[in-house]
Amino acid sequence: MSVTFEVPTRDQVSENNQAIFDQLEKGLGFVPNLYATYAYNDTALGDYLAFQNRKSTLKAKEREVINLVVSQVNECQYCLAAHTALGKMNGFTDEQILEIRSGEASFDEKIDALAKFVKDITINRSKPSAEALENFFAAGYTKANLIDVIVVIGDKIISNFIHGATQVPVDFPAAPELEVAAV
């Protein structure tokens, strides 16, 4: 048996989700397919957006580093495409985005420590190496930052898994392939 996930339209979701679709349409100009897929459940989309938009000690650029690295480790083409676009909007170049996805950032020492830490903790399924953790703190990150990094990792894993299970169409320009595997 093959299960296919169609992207739900506004008319196919609850009133609660219709209101969120309207907000997304107003703010982004469209409802991303992955967000629409959350709307199969009456509360998941609102819960996820609240979680994703929570107050953080991290800068937007740092959150994009996490999103890119986790999505690369999990090979989520949807999230790589979306966060490549968002990475550019946050000031990263195409070359920097590719390097970040590989788990490094030679152009910025602090972001490099973050990217390496995120890759390490994600690949090692929640257990970072002592070296990655020490380098994270040595780069100037705090314990509060550590908690926020892990929260963003969790956020991205949720989206990676939803796309992995549903395979809804990617509605962002495809992210370029890495020449060297990131894992």
C-alpha positions in Angstrom: 0.0 0.0 0.0 1.3 3.4 -0.9 0.2 6.5 1.1 0.3 9.8 -0.8 0.2 13.1 1.0 -1.5 15.9 -0.9 -0.8 19.5 0.3 -4.0 20.5 2.1 -5.7 23.6 0.7 -7.3 26.3 2.8 -10.8 24.8 2.2 -9.6 21.4 3.5 -8.3 22.5 6.9 -10.0 23.6 10.1 -11.2 27.2 10.8 -8.2 27.6 13.2 -5.8 26.6 10.5 -7.6 28.7 7.8 -6.9 31.7 10.0 -3.2 30.8 10.2 -3.1 30.2 6.4 -4.5 33.7 6.0 -1.8 35.1 8.2 0.9 33.3 6.3 -0.5 34.4 3.0 -0.5 38.0 4.2 3.0 37.8 5.7 4.8 35.6 3.2 2.7 35.9 0.1 2.0 32.2 0.2 1.5 29.2 2.5 4.6 27.0 2.2 3.7 23.4 1.4 5.4 22.1 4.6 3.4 24.5 6.8 0.2 23.4 5.0 1.1 19.8 5.8 1.2 20.6 9.5 -2.5 21.6 9.1 -3.6 17.9 8.7 -3.7 18.3 12.5 -5.9 21.0 14.0 -3.3 22.4 16.4 0.1 21.3 15.1 0.6 24.3 12.7 -0.1 26.9 15.4 1.9 25.0 18.0 4.9 24.7 15.6 4.8 28.4 14.6 4.7 29.5 18.2 7.6 27.1 19.0 9.6 28.3 15.9 9.0 32.0 16.7 9.8 31.9 20.4 12.1 34.4 22.0 15.7 33.3 21.7 19.2 34.3 22.7 20.4 33.5 19.2 20.5 35.9 16.3 18.6 35.1 13.1 21.8 34.2 11.3 22.8 31.7 14.0 19.4 30.1 13.8 19.8 29.7 10.0 23.2 28.1 10.6 21.5 25.5 12.8 18.6 25.0 10.3 21.0 24.5 7.4 23.3 22.1 9.2 20.5 19.9 10.7 18.7 19.8 7.4 21.9 18.7 5.6 22.6 16.0 8.2 19.0 14.8 7.8 19.1 15.2 4.0 15.8 17.1 4.0 15.5 18.7 0.5 12.5 20.8 1.5 14.2 22.4 4.5 17.5 22.8 2.6 15.7 24.7 -0.1 13.7 26.9 2.3 16.7 27.7 4.5 19.0 28.4 1.6 16.5 31.1 0.6 16.3 32.3 4.2 20.1 32.2 4.6 20.5 34.5 1.6 17.8 36.8 3.1 20.0 36.9 6.3 23.1 37.9 4.5 24.9 34.7 3.7 26.4 34.2 0.2 25.8 31.0 -1.8 29.3 29.9 -1.1 28.9 30.5 2.7 25.6 28.6 2.7 27.3 25.5 1.1 30.1 25.7 3.6 27.7 26.0 6.5 25.8 23.0 5.2 29.0 21.0 5.4 29.3 21.9 9.1 32.0 24.6 8.8 32.2 28.3 8.4 35.8 29.4 7.7 34.6 33.0 7.2 33.5 33.5 10.8 35.2 31.8 13.9 32.1 32.0 16.1 29.7 30.7 13.4 32.3 28.0 12.6 32.2 26.7 16.2 28.4 26.8 16.1 28.2 24.9 12.8 30.7 22.2 14.0 28.8 21.8 17.3 25.4 21.5 15.6 26.8 18.9 13.1 28.5 16.9 15.9 25.5 16.8 18.3 23.0 16.0 15.4 25.1 13.2 14.0 25.8 11.8 17.4 22.1 11.8 18.3 22.2 14.3 21.2 25.6 13.5 22.6 28.2 16.1 21.4 31.9 15.4 21.7 33.7 17.1 24.5 35.8 19.0 21.9 32.8 20.3 20.0 31.2 21.5 23.3 34.4 23.1 24.6 34.9 24.9 21.3 31.3 26.1 21.3 31.8 27.7 24.7 35.3 29.0 23.8 33.8 30.8 20.9 31.7 32.9 23.3 28.4 31.0 23.5 26.7 30.6 26.9 24.7 27.9 28.6 21.5 29.8 27.7 22.7 29.8 24.0 23.3 26.0 24.3 19.7 25.5 25.3 18.5 27.6 22.5 20.7 25.8 20.0 19.2 22.5 21.1 15.6 23.9 20.9 16.3 25.0 17.3 17.7 21.6 16.5 14.5 20.1 17.8 12.4 22.5 15.8 14.3 21.6 12.6 14.2 17.9 13.2 10.4 18.1 13.5 10.2 19.7 10.0 12.8 17.4 8.5 10.8 14.4 9.8 7.4 15.7 8.6 8.9 16.3 5.1 10.7 12.9 5.2 7.4 11.1 6.0 5.1 13.1 3.6 7.4 14.0 0.7 5.2 17.0 -0.1 6.5 19.0 -3.1 9.3 21.5 -2.4 8.0 25.0 -3.3 11.3 26.9 -2.9 14.1 26.9 -5.4 16.1 23.7 -5.0 19.2 23.9 -2.9 22.4 23.1 -4.8 24.0 19.7 -4.0 27.1 19.7 -1.9 30.2 18.4 -3.8 31.4 16.6 -0.7 28.9 14.8 1.5 28.3 16.5 4.9 28.0 13.3 6.9 
